[in-house]
Amino acid sequence: MRSIIVILVLTTLYLQYFLWFGHGGIRDVNRLEESVLEQRDQLIRLGERNRALAIEVMDLKQGLEAIEERARIEMGMIKQGEFFYQVVDRLEAGSRLETVAPPAVEGE
C-alpha cells in the first residue's frame, strides 16, 4: 500500500512539472498570449496606416487639389503669378547679424 502511494505522489509531481515547465505548459501559454497581444496591437497600427493610405490614394485619384497641396508642402512650389513672402522675426534676424563679425579692414 505504501509503495502505491509513493508511486502516485511521484507521478503527480512528474505531471505537475510538465504542466508548469514542460513544452506546451503554462509558461509557453503565457508567452504565446503576450505574443498574440503584441501582434493585435501591430495589426491595429497597420490597419490605421492602411486606411490613411487608402484615403490619400482616393484623394490623389479624384482631384488635383491633393496633388497641388503635396507639391506645395514637399517641394515648396508656387503657382505662376503668386508671390512668395518670407516673414523673418526682427529679434531672430538681429541676433544673427550680431553674431557675424564685420570684415577686417587693412591699415587699422
N, C-alpha and C positions, 0 to 999 in steps of 0.2 A: 504494500500500500504506500509506503514511504517513497519508494522508487518512482511510482506513478506520479506522485505529487511533485517530485523533483523534476521529472521529465516535462510535466505540464508547465511548471514555472519557467524552466529553461526555454521551452517552445514559445511561451508568451513573451519572454524577454527578447528572443530572436525575432519574433514577428513585430514587436514594438520598435526594435532597432530599424528594421526595414521600413516600417511605416513612417518614422520620423526622418531617417537619414539615408535610406536607400533610393535607388532610381525610381522616380515617379512618386516619391514620398512628399511629405508636406513642404519641405524646403523647395523642392522643384515646383510644386504647385504655386507657392508664393512668388517665386521668381517669374514664373510664366504669367501670373496675374499682373505683376508690375510691368512686364513687357507688353502685355495687351493694353494696359492703360497708357503707356508711352506711345504706342502705335495709334491709339484712338486720338490722342492729342495731336499727333503729327498729321493724321488724316483730316482732322478738323482744320488745322492751319493750311494744309494743301488745298482743301476744298474751298476755303475762303479766297486763297490766291487764284484758284482756277475761276471762281465766279468773277473776281475783279478783272482777270484777263479776258474772260468771255464778254464782259460789258465793254471793255476797251476795244475788242475786235469788232463788236457790233457798231460801236461809235465810229470806228475808222471806216467801216464798210458803208455806213449810211450817210455820213456828212463830211463836209470839208472843214467844219469848224474844229473838229478834234485834230485833224492834220495840221491846221494852222496854229492851233494852240501848242501843239507839240513842237513845231518848228520854232515858235517864238521862245518857248521855255528852254528847250535843249540846245538850239543853235543860235539864239539871240537875233533872229531875223526880224526885219521890219518891212512893212508894206511900202510900195512905191508911193511917194507923196507924203509919207509920215515923217515926222522929225523925232529924233532920239534926244531926250534930255536926261542928263545925269546930274542928280542933286547931290552936292557934296556938303557935308556939315562943316561950318566955319571952324569950330574948335578942332575937329579932326584934321582939317586941311592946314590950320595954323600950326598944329603940333608937328605935322610932317615937314612943314617949311622950316621950323626951328631946328629940326634935327639935321638938316642938310647944311654942311659947312660951306661958307662962301668961298669962291675961288681965291686962291692966293695970288696976290699982285706982286710982281717983281719990283724991287727997289725999296720996299718998305722995311 
